[in-house]
Amino acid sequence: MLPLKAGAVWTAEQTADYLARSEIPMRLACNSSRNYPLICSLWYIFDGEAFWCASHKNSKIIQCLDDNPKCAFEIAADTPPYRGVRGQGDATITKNGAEEMLNQLLLRYLDDNQSSLAKWLMSRVADEYVIKIKPRWINVWDYTDRMES
């Protein structure tokens, strides 16, 4: 069950459907070692209970989440009608399943795992980590109705 906040404008089913169909990268925020926020856009897969991403071992997001697993996220378009999902959660990082996760992300976002970008990303898979984000809460907003006119 999704931990939807009271007042979320979509049901759990509508929210899960949006997250499954949306090809917008997740904006993932965490705290850096200098106590400043860091935001990173990542491809994600939502399995109904958690978000799954992948990132290179040398990425700042991996270093920050390793130090402090508390994070925030948003999946929302930059063009009208403005709507989306945001929340907070806890991240865990592992190397287990990195190749499979990266391949799934490539197919979801590129619809191809043979492009030059896909091949380049897969050539670095030994240094990829899987990020699992378990949401503590999720909120939804949708300004479609007020933007129709």
C-alpha positions in Angstrom: 0.0 0.0 0.0 1.3 3.4 -0.9 1.9 5.7 2.0 -0.3 8.5 0.5 -0.7 11.7 2.5 -4.2 12.8 3.4 -5.3 15.3 0.8 -3.4 13.6 -2.1 -5.6 14.2 -5.2 -5.2 10.8 -6.7 -6.0 7.3 -5.3 -3.2 4.8 -4.7 -4.1 3.1 -7.9 -4.0 6.3 -10.0 -0.6 7.2 -8.3 0.9 3.8 -9.0 -0.4 4.0 -12.6 1.2 7.5 -13.1 4.5 6.2 -11.7 4.5 3.1 -13.9 3.6 5.0 -17.1 5.6 8.2 -16.6 8.9 8.4 -18.4 10.0 11.5 -16.5 13.2 10.9 -14.5 12.9 11.2 -10.8 14.5 14.2 -9.1 16.2 12.7 -6.1 17.4 15.0 -3.3 19.7 14.2 -0.4 22.0 16.0 2.0 25.7 16.3 1.0 28.6 15.9 3.4 28.7 19.7 3.6 25.0 19.8 4.8 23.8 21.4 1.5 21.0 19.7 -0.5 22.0 17.8 -3.6 19.5 17.0 -6.4 20.1 14.4 -9.1 17.8 13.3 -11.9 17.7 9.5 -12.2 15.8 7.0 -14.2 13.5 4.9 -12.0 11.3 1.9 -11.9 8.4 1.8 -9.4 7.3 -1.7 -8.3 4.3 -0.6 -6.2 6.2 -0.3 -3.0 9.6 1.1 -3.8 11.5 3.1 -6.4 14.5 1.5 -8.0 17.4 3.4 -9.7 21.0 2.9 -10.7 24.0 5.1 -10.5 27.8 4.9 -10.9 29.9 4.2 -7.8 31.7 7.6 -8.3 28.5 9.6 -8.4 27.9 12.2 -5.7 24.4 10.8 -5.1 25.8 7.3 -4.1 28.3 8.9 -1.8 25.7 11.1 -0.1 23.1 8.4 0.3 25.8 6.1 1.7 26.4 8.7 4.4 22.8 9.5 5.0 20.0 7.4 3.5 17.2 10.0 4.1 16.0 11.5 0.8 13.2 13.3 -1.0 12.0 12.7 -4.5 9.7 14.2 -7.2 8.4 12.9 -10.5 6.8 15.8 -12.3 6.8 17.3 -15.8 8.2 20.7 -16.5 5.4 21.6 -18.9 1.6 22.2 -18.3 -0.6 20.8 -17.1 1.5 20.7 -13.9 1.0 17.5 -11.9 3.2 15.0 -10.2 4.3 13.0 -7.2 6.7 13.9 -4.4 7.6 12.5 -1.1 10.3 11.4 1.3 11.9 8.1 1.9 14.9 6.0 2.9 17.5 4.7 0.5 19.5 1.6 0.5 22.4 1.0 -1.8 23.7 -2.4 -3.1 25.7 -3.7 -6.0 23.5 -6.8 -6.1 21.4 -6.9 -9.3 23.0 -3.8 -10.8 23.3 -5.3 -14.3 19.6 -6.4 -14.4 18.4 -3.1 -13.0 20.4 -1.0 -15.5 19.1 -3.2 -18.3 15.5 -2.7 -17.1 16.0 1.1 -16.9 17.5 1.2 -20.4 14.5 -0.6 -21.8 12.1 1.6 -19.9 13.6 4.9 -20.9 15.4 4.2 -24.2 13.2 1.3 -25.4 16.6 -0.1 -26.5 19.6 -1.7 -24.9 21.7 -1.7 -28.1 22.1 2.1 -28.7 25.5 3.7 -28.2 24.4 5.2 -24.9 23.0 1.8 -23.7 26.2 0.1 -24.7 28.4 2.7 -23.0 26.3 2.5 -19.8 26.4 -1.3 -19.8 30.2 -1.2 -20.3 30.4 0.4 -16.8 28.0 -2.0 -15.1 30.7 -3.4 -12.9 30.8 0.0 -11.1 27.0 0.5 -10.9 25.0 0.5 -7.8 21.3 -0.1 -7.3 19.4 2.4 -5.2 16.2 1.3 -3.6 14.0 4.1 -2.1 11.3 3.1 0.3 8.8 6.0 0.6 7.8 7.2 4.1 5.1 9.4 2.5 3.9 10.4 -0.9 1.8 13.4 -2.0 0.2 14.1 -5.3 -0.8 17.3 -7.0 -2.6 17.9 -10.3 -3.4 21.3 -11.7 -4.9 20.0 -14.9 -8.4 21.3 -14.2 -7.3 24.8 -13.2 -5.0 25.1 -16.3 -7.5 23.9 -18.9 -8.8 27.4 -19.7 
